[in-house]
């Protein structure tokens, strides 16, 4: 950024995946294809998560996660403070509706353990790691809570989670750690915003006009201000 010089690094065969920075490189998803036209004309397989260090040959990129089969779906993220790589996946036993969330503590050696800290069975379940707080991973989920709750999970153990903030009559749509507090947006006929401290205690709340919804919650752990939009929900009948 200081020099304005365009780097020579180029990564090909990237599709349907986000990019996350970690130190002097990026995590990205790549596919097993020979001709890029294949991605437009056929089902592509071999979806794999790699790490590329800037300034190195792409053939030196490190595999961070590779599913055991092409039927196993996954997504990933790096926690905001850069401590953990999080993998969300539906394992091979997907016919039994298992959901797993695994982590690797990031290090300079780029060794990825991908150890499960959540492994549960059920249908239509989601998990969303919000970030690290009090040495625990804050996770938004509808597991045993149809409207969504916040949990604190021990990153060193399996399925060791405790409720951080219980569910409301409104649906918990998003949560983010901003300014070392937890901002939550809930939606129903009237949407609600709640700010909690590091112990889950409610500090402030506010609502927006009925018929509107929160969107685009922005800010990071060290910010003193959170930014968001709210939009009018309009039903168009054609």
C-alpha positions in Angstrom: 0.0 0.0 0.0 2.8 2.4 0.8 4.6 1.9 -2.6 1.5 1.4 -4.7 3.3 -1.4 -6.6 1.0 -4.2 -7.8 2.2 -7.5 -6.5 3.0 -10.4 -8.9 1.0 -12.9 -6.8 -1.8 -14.5 -8.8 -4.2 -17.3 -7.6 -6.3 -19.1 -10.2 -9.3 -21.5 -10.1 -10.8 -19.7 -7.1 -14.7 -19.7 -7.0 -17.5 -19.5 -4.5 -15.2 -18.6 -1.6 -14.2 -15.7 0.5 -10.6 -14.6 1.2 -9.3 -14.0 4.7 -6.0 -12.4 5.6 -3.6 -13.8 8.1 -0.3 -12.1 8.7 1.5 -11.9 5.3 -0.8 -14.1 3.3 -4.4 -15.2 2.6 -6.6 -18.2 3.0 -8.6 -19.1 -0.1 -10.6 -21.9 -1.6 -9.4 -23.7 -4.8 -10.8 -26.4 -7.0 -9.3 -29.4 -8.8 -9.6 -28.3 -12.4 -7.2 -28.3 -15.4 -9.1 -25.9 -17.7 -10.8 -22.8 -16.2 -13.7 -23.3 -18.6 -14.7 -26.4 -16.7 -16.1 -24.2 -13.9 -18.7 -22.9 -16.3 -19.6 -26.2 -18.1 -19.5 -29.0 -15.5 -19.6 -29.8 -11.8 -16.2 -29.0 -10.3 -14.7 -31.0 -7.5 -11.8 -31.1 -5.1 -12.7 -28.0 -3.1 -9.8 -27.4 -0.8 -8.7 -24.6 1.6 -5.2 -23.2 1.1 -2.9 -20.6 2.6 -0.8 -18.5 0.3 2.1 -16.4 1.7 2.7 -13.3 -0.4 5.8 -13.3 -2.5 6.0 -17.1 -2.7 5.2 -19.5 -5.6 1.6 -20.7 -5.6 2.9 -24.3 -5.7 4.2 -23.8 -2.2 0.8 -23.0 -0.8 -0.2 -25.0 2.2 -3.4 -27.1 2.5 -5.3 -25.9 5.5 -8.3 -28.1 5.1 -9.5 -30.7 2.6 -12.8 -32.6 3.0 -12.6 -36.4 3.1 -15.1 -36.6 0.2 -16.6 -34.3 -2.5 -20.0 -34.7 -0.8 -18.7 -32.9 2.4 -19.5 -29.2 2.3 -17.6 -26.6 4.2 -17.1 -22.9 4.8 -14.4 -21.0 6.8 -13.4 -17.8 8.5 -10.5 -16.4 10.6 -11.5 -14.8 13.9 -11.1 -11.1 14.0 -8.2 -11.1 16.4 -6.4 -13.6 14.1 -6.1 -16.3 16.6 -8.2 -19.1 15.1 -9.1 -20.6 11.8 -12.7 -21.8 12.0 -14.1 -24.5 9.7 -17.9 -25.2 9.4 -18.6 -28.5 7.8 -21.1 -31.3 7.2 -19.1 -34.5 7.7 -19.3 -37.6 5.6 -22.0 -38.9 7.9 -24.3 -36.1 6.5 -27.2 -38.6 6.1 -27.3 -38.6 9.9 -27.4 -34.8 10.0 -24.2 -34.1 11.9 -22.8 -30.6 12.0 -19.3 -29.8 13.0 -17.3 -26.7 13.8 -13.5 -27.1 14.1 -10.6 -24.8 14.8 -6.9 -24.5 14.4 -4.9 -22.1 16.5 -3.0 -20.1 13.9 0.8 -20.0 14.1 3.8 -19.2 12.0 4.5 -22.8 11.2 1.1 -23.1 9.4 0.2 -26.4 11.1 -3.6 -26.9 11.0 -5.1 -29.4 13.5 -8.8 -28.7 12.6 -10.0 -30.0 15.9 -13.7 -30.2 16.5 -15.1 -28.2 19.4 -18.7 -28.5 18.3 -20.2 -31.8 16.9 -23.9 -32.2 17.1 -26.8 -33.9 15.3 -29.9 -32.2 14.1 -31.7 -30.7 11.1 -31.6 -27.0 10.0 -29.0 -26.0 12.6 -26.5 -23.2 12.1 -23.5 -22.1 14.0 -21.7 -18.7 13.7 -18.5 -17.9 15.6 -18.8 -14.3 16.6 -15.3 -14.0 18.2 -13.1 -14.6 21.2 -14.3 -13.3 24.6 -13.1 -14.2 28.1 -11.0 -16.9 26.6 -14.1 -18.6 25.2 -15.5 -18.6 21.6 -18.8 -16.7 21.4 -21.1 -18.6 19.1 -24.5 -17.6 17.7 -26.7 -20.7 17.1 -30.3 -22.0 16.9 -29.2 -25.3 18.5 -31.9 -26.1 21.1 -33.1 -22.5 20.6 -35.3 -21.9 17.5 -35.0 -18.1 17.7 -31.2 -18.2 18.3 -29.0 -17.8 21.4 -25.5 -16.8 22.1 -23.2 -19.4 23.7 -19.7 -19.4 25.1 -17.7 -22.5 24.0 -14.5 -23.8 25.5 -12.1 -23.9 22.5 -10.1 -26.7 24.2 -12.9 -29.2 24.6 -15.8 -30.8 22.7 -19.3 -29.5 23.1 -18.6 -27.6 26.2 -20.9 -24.6 25.7 -22.9 -22.4 28.1 -25.6 -19.9 27.4 -24.2 -16.3 27.2 -27.5 -14.7 26.2 -30.8 -16.6 26.0 -33.3 -16.4 23.2 -36.0 -13.8 22.8 -39.4 -13.8 21.1 -37.6 -12.1 18.2 -35.2 -13.9 15.9 -31.5 -13.3 16.7 -30.2 -12.3 13.2 -26.7 -11.1 13.9 -24.1 -10.5 16.6 -20.7 -8.8 16.6 -18.1 -7.9 19.1 -17.5 -4.1 18.9 -15.7 -2.0 21.4 -15.3 -5.0 23.7 -19.1 -5.3 23.9 -21.5 -7.6 22.1 -24.0 -5.9 19.7 -27.0 -8.1 18.8 -29.8 -7.5 16.3 -33.2 -9.2 16.7 -36.0 -9.2 14.2 -39.8 -9.6 14.4 -42.6 -7.2 13.6 -40.4 -4.6 15.4 -36.6 -5.0 15.3 -34.5 -4.7 18.4 -30.9 -3.8 19.1 -29.2 -4.9 22.3 -25.7 -4.2 23.6 -24.2 -6.5 26.2 -21.1 -6.4 28.4 -18.5 -9.2 28.4 -20.5 -11.2 30.9 -23.7 -11.1 28.8 -25.4 -8.5 30.9 -27.7 -6.1 28.9 -26.4 -2.6 29.0 -28.6 -0.8 26.4 -31.4 -1.5 24.0 -33.3 0.3 21.3 -35.8 -0.4 18.5 -36.4 0.9 15.0 -39.8 1.6 13.4 -42.0 -1.3 12.7 -41.6 -2.7 9.2 -37.8 -1.9 9.1 -34.9 -4.3 9.5 -31.3 -3.9 10.6 -28.6 -4.6 8.1 -24.8 -4.2 7.6 -23.6 -4.1 11.2 -20.0 -2.8 11.0 -17.2 -2.2 13.5 -14.4 -4.1 15.2 -13.3 -5.1 18.6 -11.4 -1.9 19.3 -13.9 0.6 17.8 -15.8 2.9 20.0 -18.6 3.3 17.5 -20.8 0.7 15.7 -22.3 1.5 12.3 -25.5 -0.1 10.9 -28.3 0.6 8.4 -31.9 -0.2 8.6 -34.1 -0.7 5.6 -37.9 -0.8 4.9 -39.2 -4.2 4.2 -41.3 -3.9 1.1 -43.5 -6.7 -0.4 -43.8 -6.4 -4.1 -46.6 -8.3 -5.8 -46.3 -8.8 -9.6 
